[in-house]
Amino acid sequence: MTATTCTLVLSTLALLASSASNPDESIETVVQEMAEAIKNNYVYPELGAQASQLLLTNLQEGDYDDLDAQELSKRLGGDLLALTNDRHFGVRAMPKFWTPPSEDEETQVMAPPSPPHGFMGVQRLDGNIGYIQLDGFMDASAIEQSVEAAMRLVQGSDALIFDLRTNGGGHPDAVALISSYLFDPETPVHLNSLYSRPDDQTTEYWTHANFDTDLAMPDMPAYVLTSSYTFSAAEEFTYNLKNLDRATIVGETTGGGAHPVDPFVFHDDLGQHYMLILPTAKAVSPITGTNWEGVGVKPDLECSSDDALDTAMMDALRREMDRGNEQARFGLAALTARLDPLPLSSEELAQYAGDYSDREIKLEDGQLLYRRKGNPDYRPLIAIGEDEFVIEGLSGFIMQFERDGLGQIERIVGLYVQGHSDNSMRVGG
């Protein structure tokens, strides 16, 4: 998750004349102020106290002496991560001459995001599978129309895949908005809660019906693709749907960041600013009572992130086939041709070659080639099963060979995804 607030908390360090500055003293004050902020605001009080003391001890032992701004920020961030294993922790040395934004400037920084609002791809895949590549969960109030447009495009799919393999996080309200399309709008579902230590308050996130409920897809099988990069709000979306048994998770275990952050800014007497990215809140699942911090979300179907889309499609299409969905057969054929074609010897392929009334098939250099009579070019055939082929590069069509009582091929049956078929009888032997 990213910061749930964007208020910069400035230190009270006084600006001294640079001629009277002592670099070590300047660093000392920054580290002390940072340690105090961590102790008072880190989401886990006991661990925050330990992290605070670690910085003070390292400071006293001279571990931060003689470091420039970049080296200091890297060392501080590394020390905090090593102790807490909290990947949301971070310390950044801001660029020279950087100053915190004013309230007006901060409003401009937080201006609504521009399209496509993280929706990097929305399409219909082979086998009537809807696909949404979502690279971020932008503020819900700014992306409502984009979300609705994406959900409208995947209406009528037989399964829906959310690709979060390159999604680094975002806003929990966007998680709730997008999730709402996957449940019955008449029955609100408690997705997640966030506890904020500075406020000592818990905010609950539920599905809702503040969208075009005609687009709700409570019964559509859903998949979420993940990688080790999948982080924060993207993990929340994944974790929520997994624990609610609403989606099948495919890919790699996610990054393991469940703590929203606030930025705290400090400056030394030379005007160098440091930003502490401090986890001040935590996710609390209403189902598990905990979250995915440090461990990530484990997939249901584990595979490399590169193979996740193919794995999800294969699973979805096989399930649709088991439910008697004939359209899924064509998607499965295209996927099988690409991933797992049936190996046949030249002798086996030769029995399919011949003249078939309006079709011609020939064997050339160990490759079965096909064309409609009158067409100038042949196209390769790929075997996908016993007496079943597809044309390379063509989806929505299966070529099925039928045999007579003696096992000799007597005709081709062309099967089309639209539901019709045609026949071509073999001519000669």
C-alpha positions in Angstrom: 0.0 0.0 0.0 1.1 3.6 -0.5 0.7 6.4 2.0 -2.9 6.8 3.1 -2.1 10.4 3.9 0.4 12.7 2.3 1.0 15.2 5.1 4.7 15.9 5.5 5.7 16.0 9.1 8.6 18.4 9.4 11.2 18.3 12.2 11.7 21.2 14.5 15.4 21.5 13.8 16.7 25.0 13.8 18.5 26.3 10.8 22.0 27.5 11.8 24.5 29.4 9.8 26.5 27.1 7.7 29.8 28.6 8.8 29.1 27.4 12.4 27.9 23.9 11.4 29.4 20.7 12.5 28.6 17.9 10.0 28.6 15.2 12.7 26.4 17.2 15.0 24.0 17.8 12.2 23.8 14.1 11.4 23.3 13.4 15.1 20.3 15.6 15.4 18.7 14.2 12.2 19.1 10.6 13.5 17.8 11.5 16.9 14.7 13.1 15.5 14.1 10.2 13.1 14.5 7.7 16.0 11.9 9.6 18.0 9.4 9.6 15.1 9.8 5.9 14.6 9.3 5.2 18.3 6.1 7.2 18.4 4.5 6.3 15.1 5.7 2.9 13.8 2.7 0.5 13.6 4.2 -2.0 16.0 5.1 -0.1 19.2 7.5 -2.6 20.6 9.4 -3.1 17.4 9.3 0.6 16.8 11.1 1.1 20.2 13.7 -1.4 19.2 14.3 0.3 15.8 14.6 3.6 17.5 17.1 2.3 20.0 19.0 0.6 17.1 19.5 4.0 15.3 20.6 5.7 18.5 23.0 2.9 19.4 24.6 2.9 15.9 24.8 6.7 16.1 26.6 6.6 19.4 29.0 4.0 18.1 29.9 6.2 15.2 28.4 4.0 12.5 26.9 7.1 10.8 30.0 9.3 11.0 31.7 10.6 7.8 28.8 9.6 5.5 27.4 11.9 2.9 23.6 12.3 2.5 23.1 9.4 0.1 25.3 7.1 2.1 23.6 8.0 5.3 20.1 7.5 3.9 21.1 4.1 2.5 22.6 3.0 5.8 19.7 4.1 7.9 17.2 2.4 5.5 19.2 -0.8 5.5 19.4 -0.9 9.3 15.7 -0.4 9.7 14.9 -3.1 7.1 17.3 -5.5 8.6 15.7 -5.3 12.0 12.0 -5.0 11.0 12.0 -6.9 7.7 9.4 -4.3 6.8 9.8 -3.5 3.1 7.7 -0.3 3.3 10.5 1.3 5.5 12.8 3.6 3.6 15.0 6.7 4.0 15.7 9.0 1.1 18.1 11.9 0.8 16.2 14.5 -1.2 17.9 16.4 -4.1 20.0 19.4 -3.3 17.9 22.6 -2.9 14.7 20.5 -2.4 12.2 22.0 0.0 9.0 20.6 1.2 6.0 21.6 -0.8 3.6 24.2 0.4 -0.1 23.3 0.9 -0.9 24.6 -2.6 2.0 22.7 -4.1 1.1 19.6 -2.2 -2.4 19.8 -3.7 -0.9 20.0 -7.1 1.3 17.0 -6.4 -1.7 15.0 -5.4 -3.7 16.0 -8.5 -5.9 13.2 -9.9 -4.0 10.6 -11.9 -4.3 10.7 -15.7 -5.7 7.9 -17.9 -5.3 5.0 -18.3 -5.3 4.9 -14.5 -3.2 1.8 -14.3 -5.3 -0.2 -16.8 -2.5 -1.1 -19.3 -4.4 -3.7 -21.2 -8.1 -4.9 -21.4 -8.9 -7.5 -24.0 -10.7 -10.8 -24.8 -8.3 -13.7 -25.1 -8.9 -17.0 -26.9 -11.6 -19.1 -25.4 -13.6 -16.0 -24.3 -11.4 -15.2 -21.4 -11.5 -11.5 -20.2 -8.1 -10.1 -19.4 -7.2 -6.9 -17.4 -3.6 -5.8 -16.9 -3.6 -3.5 -13.9 -0.4 -1.8 -13.0 -1.6 0.3 -10.1 -4.6 1.0 -7.8 -5.1 4.7 -8.3 -7.4 6.8 -6.1 -10.9 5.4 -6.5 -12.6 8.8 -6.9 -10.5 9.5 -9.9 -10.7 6.2 -11.7 -14.4 5.2 -11.5 -15.0 5.8 -15.2 -11.9 3.8 -16.2 -12.9 0.9 -14.0 -16.4 0.9 -15.4 -15.1 1.0 -19.0 -12.8 -1.9 -18.3 -15.5 -4.0 -16.6 -17.9 -3.3 -19.5 -15.4 -4.6 -22.0 -15.0 -7.9 -20.3 -18.7 -8.5 -19.8 -19.9 -11.9 -21.1 -16.5 -13.5 -20.6 -16.4 -17.1 -19.3 -13.5 -16.3 -16.9 -11.7 -13.1 -15.9 -7.9 -12.7 -15.3 -6.4 -9.8 -13.4 -2.8 -9.4 -14.2 -1.0 -7.8 -11.2 2.5 -9.1 -12.0 3.8 -5.5 -12.5 1.5 -3.8 -9.9 3.4 -2.2 -7.0 0.4 -1.0 -5.0 -1.9 2.0 -4.5 -5.0 2.9 -2.6 -7.2 0.6 -0.6 -10.4 2.4 -1.7 -9.5 1.4 -5.3 -9.1 -2.2 -4.2 -12.6 -2.0 -2.7 -14.1 -0.4 -5.8 -12.7 -3.0 -8.3 -13.5 -5.9 -6.0 -17.1 -4.8 -5.7 -17.7 -5.8 -9.3 -16.8 -9.4 -8.4 -19.5 -9.9 -5.7 -23.3 -9.6 -5.4 -23.9 -5.9 -5.0 -26.9 -6.7 -2.7 -24.7 -8.3 -0.1 -21.8 -6.2 1.1 -18.6 -8.1 1.8 -16.0 -7.0 4.4 -12.7 -7.1 2.5 -10.1 -5.7 4.8 -9.4 -3.3 7.6 -6.6 -0.9 8.3 -5.4 0.0 11.8 -3.6 3.4 12.1 -1.3 3.7 15.1 -1.1 7.6 15.1 -4.9 7.9 15.0 -5.5 4.7 17.0 -8.4 4.0 14.6 -9.4 1.2 12.4 -11.0 1.8 9.0 -13.0 -1.0 7.4 -13.2 -1.6 3.6 -16.3 -3.2 2.2 -17.6 -4.0 -1.3 -20.4 -1.5 -2.2 -23.0 -0.8 -4.8 -21.9 2.7 -5.9 -21.4 1.6 -9.5 -23.4 0.3 -12.4 -24.5 -2.9 -10.7 -25.6 -4.4 -14.0 -21.9 -4.9 -14.6 -21.4 -7.0 -11.5 -19.9 -10.5 -12.1 -20.4 -12.4 -8.9 -20.4 -15.8 -10.6 -17.6 -15.3 -13.2 -14.5 -17.4 -12.4 -11.7 -15.1 -11.5 -7.9 -15.4 -11.6 -5.1 -13.1 -10.2 -1.6 -13.3 -11.7 1.2 -12.4 -9.3 5.0 -12.1 -9.2 7.5 -11.3 -6.5 7.1 -7.6 -7.6 3.4 -7.6 -6.8 3.2 -5.5 -3.7 1.1 -3.6 -1.1 -2.4 -2.8 -2.4 -2.0 -5.3 -5.2 -1.3 -7.9 -2.5 -4.3 -6.8 -0.6 -6.5 -7.4 -3.6 -4.9 -10.8 -4.0 -5.1 -11.7 -0.3 -8.7 -10.6 0.0 -9.9 -12.6 -3.0 -7.9 -15.7 -2.0 -9.3 -15.8 1.5 -12.8 -15.1 0.3 -12.5 -18.0 -2.2 -13.3 -15.6 -4.9 -10.3 -16.1 -7.2 -7.5 -18.5 -8.1 -4.1 -17.0 -7.5 -1.5 -18.0 -10.1 2.2 -17.2 -10.3 4.8 -16.3 -7.6 4.6 -15.5 -3.9 4.1 -11.7 -3.7 6.5 -9.2 -2.1 5.1 -9.1 1.4 4.2 -5.5 2.2 1.0 -4.9 4.3 1.8 -1.6 6.0 0.5 1.8 4.7 3.1 4.6 5.2 3.4 8.3 6.0 6.3 10.4 4.9 8.2 12.3 7.7 10.7 15.0 6.5 13.7 16.2 8.5 16.5 18.6 7.6 19.9 19.3 8.9 21.5 22.7 9.6 23.0 22.7 6.1 19.6 22.5 4.5 19.8 18.8 3.5 16.4 17.2 3.7 15.8 13.5 4.5 12.5 11.7 4.0 11.6 8.8 6.3 9.0 6.5 4.7 7.4 5.2 7.9 4.8 2.4 8.1 2.2 3.8 10.5 -0.7 1.4 9.8 -1.4 -2.3 9.1 -3.9 -4.4 7.3 -6.1 -6.7 9.3 -8.1 -9.4 7.4 -11.5 -10.0 8.8 -11.0 -13.7 7.9 -7.4 -14.4 9.0 -7.1 -11.7 11.7 -3.6 -10.9 10.2 -2.0 -10.0 6.9 0.7 -10.8 4.4 3.5 -8.7 5.9 6.9 -10.3 5.4 5.5 -13.5 4.0 3.6 -12.4 0.9 0.6 -14.1 -0.6 1.2 -17.7 -1.7 -0.4 -18.6 -5.1 -2.9 -21.5 -5.5 -1.1 -22.5 -8.7 2.6 -21.8 -8.3 4.7 -21.2 -11.3 7.1 -18.6 -12.7 5.6 -15.2 -13.3 6.4 -15.5 -17.0 4.2 -18.7 -17.2 1.4 -17.3 -15.0 -0.9 -16.2 -17.8 -0.6 -19.5 -19.8 -1.1 -21.5 -16.6 -4.2 -19.5 -15.6 -5.7 -19.7 -19.1 -5.1 -23.5 -19.3 -6.8 -24.0 -15.9 -9.7 -21.7 -16.8 -10.3 -23.4 -20.2 -10.1 -26.9 -18.8 -12.7 -26.0 -16.2 -15.0 -24.5 -18.8 -14.6 -27.7 -20.9 -15.6 -29.8 -17.9 -18.7 -27.6 -17.6 -19.6 -28.4 -21.2 -18.6 -25.0 -22.6 -17.8 -25.8 -26.3 -16.4 -22.4 -27.0 -13.6 -23.1 -24.5 -12.5 -26.0 -26.7 -11.2 -23.5 -29.3 -9.2 -21.5 -26.8 -7.7 -24.7 -25.4 -6.8 -25.8 -28.9 -4.9 -22.5 -29.6 -3.1 -22.7 -26.2 -2.2 -26.4 -26.7 -0.8 -25.7 -30.1 1.5 -23.1 -28.7 2.5 -24.8 -25.4 2.1 -28.5 -25.9 1.6 -29.6 -29.5 1.4 -33.4 -30.2 4.6 -34.7 -31.7 4.0 -36.9 -34.7 6.6 -38.6 -37.0 6.8 -38.0 -40.7 5.1 -41.4 -41.2 2.2 -40.5 -39.0 1.8 -37.1 -40.7 1.9 -38.7 -44.1 -1.4 -40.4 -43.6 -3.2 -37.0 -43.4 -1.7 -35.7 -46.7 -3.9 -35.8 -49.7 -6.7 -34.2 -51.8 -10.0 -33.4 -49.9 -12.5 -32.0 -52.5 -12.1 -28.3 -51.6 -8.9 -28.7 -49.5 -5.4 -29.8 -50.1 -2.8 -31.1 -47.6 0.8 -32.0 -48.3 3.8 -33.1 -46.3 7.0 -31.2 -46.9 10.2 -31.4 -44.9 8.4 -33.1 -42.0 5.8 -30.4 -41.9 2.1 -30.8 -42.7 0.9 -27.9 -44.9 -2.7 -26.9 -45.7 -4.6 -24.7 -48.1 -8.1 -24.2 -49.5 -8.1 -25.0 -53.2 -7.6 -21.8 -55.1 -5.5 -20.1 -52.4 -1.9 -19.5 -53.4 -0.3 -20.2 -50.0 -0.1 -23.2 -47.8 -0.1 -22.8 -44.0 1.4 -25.2 -41.4 -0.9 -27.5 -39.4 -0.2 -28.2 -35.8 -1.4 -31.4 -34.1 -3.1 -30.9 -30.8 -4.7 -34.4 -30.3 -5.6 -37.6 -31.9 -6.7 -36.6 -35.5 -7.0 -33.0 -34.5 -5.1 -30.0 -35.8 -5.2 -26.3 -35.9 -3.8 -23.9 -38.5 -0.8 -22.0 -37.3 -1.7 -18.4 -36.5 -5.5 -19.0 -36.9 -7.7 -19.1 -33.8 -11.3 -20.2 -33.7 -10.9 -23.2 -36.0 -10.2 -26.9 -35.4 -9.5 -29.3 -38.2 -10.8 -32.8 -37.3 -10.0 -35.9 -39.4 -12.5 -38.7 -39.4 -11.7 -42.4 -40.3 -13.7 -45.2 -41.9 -14.3 -48.6 -40.4 -10.9 -49.7 -41.6 -9.1 -46.9 -39.9 -8.5 -45.0 -43.1 -9.0 -41.2 -43.1 -12.0 -40.4 -45.2 -12.8 -36.8 -44.6 -12.0 -33.5 -42.9 -14.6 -31.8 -40.6 -13.9 -28.1 -40.1 -15.2 -26.9 -36.7 -15.7 -23.1 -36.2 -16.0 -21.2 -32.9 -19.2 -19.6 -34.2 -20.8 -23.0 -33.9 -21.0 -24.2 -37.5 -19.0 -26.9 -39.3 -18.2 -28.0 -42.9 -17.0 -31.3 -44.5 -14.4 -32.1 -47.1 -14.3 -35.7 -48.4 -11.0 -37.3 -49.3 -10.5 -37.8 -53.0 -8.6 -40.9 -54.1 -6.5 -43.1 -51.8 
